[in-house]
Amino acid sequence: MMQDLVHEYLAELQVVRQVSPHTLAAYGRDLKLLAERTSEAGRELAQLSSEDVRSWSARMHASGLSAKSIARILSAWRGFFEWLASHKKLISKNPVDGVKAPKKKTALPKALSVEQTLTLLDGASRLSDSEDRFNQTRDLAILELLYSSGLRLSELLGIDCFPVETKTYTSVGWIDPDAKEVNVLGKGKKRRTVPVGSQALLAIQRWLELRNEVKLDGEFGEKPMFINKKGQRLSARTVQKKLAELALRLGIPTHIHPHMLRHSFASHVLQSSGDLRAVQEMLGHASIASTQIYTALDFQHLARAYDQAHPRAKQKK
């Protein structure tokens, strides 16, 4: 009986709702699990209650199934029972209603330690005097600016050498070296100004001396700060690849991506200042809740320091 209902339901999803084959297969697996649980309980579909479903959800969680997977399974079951109620009139109440999946664990942002960050920047600085001075000097300026100001990669790549405003083009970002600030347009088209450190300004100045030798610029008058040797604005993929290669070359035992420098900036500033509101403004977060996740990283840093330094932290053997 139930097997026939599941087949009919899946057929409707495929034909009427045009669900993708991948999603359809997932629904099939989830409903097969429902059939197994129903059979084990010795119940009919109409006899199932929210307590049954809640118990099965708890069992899945205890077995190690992720909160995301459980939420997907419950969603598939909920849809099936809604169909039974509205199309088949076989049940009067959806037993999945009111049953919530376990809360997902909040993934902490991956940040480098201060030592790892300095290893990365110092290594990039040494390479900037290599034969490929154009690329290496540019890459050092990018890394210093990402870490100095906590910019998103898209914000950094949108920076022009100076602000331009014409009928056809308006700069979204630029650096004011005198004010030691960078002006960018972030998420939600919100503009913000962030301080730029002296090391980043020095690296940018050295890069601009080489960059200004390239005469090719945009047709609308824009002058992108970070370009390739053809004079084109640098792509995000190029920066991601360069950073990963640099970390590998320097022997840093983790995959590094540009956003990790933004996380490192936030974590290190918070560790030093404890000023959550200031970090929120510099990151351009609309909500303080988005910034508060870095307090967990700060606590991890303090916990490690405690374990290493406190005479009573280590267990005696």
Secondary structure, DSSP 8 states (H G I E B T S, - for coil): -HHHHHHHHHHHHHHTS---HHHHHHHHHHHHHHHHHHHHHT--GGG--HHHHHHHHHHHHHTT--HHHHHHHHHHHHHHHHHIIIII---SS-TTTT---------------HHHHHHHHHHHHHHTTSS-HHHHHHHHHHHHHHHHH---HHHHHTEESS--B-SS-B-SEEEETTTTEEEEE-GGG-EEEEE--HHHHHHHHHHHHHHTT-----TTS--BSSB-TTS-B--HHHHHHHHHHHHHHTT-SS---HHHHHHHHHHHHHHHH--HHHHHHHHT-SSHHHHHHHHHHHHHHHHHHHHHH-TTTS---
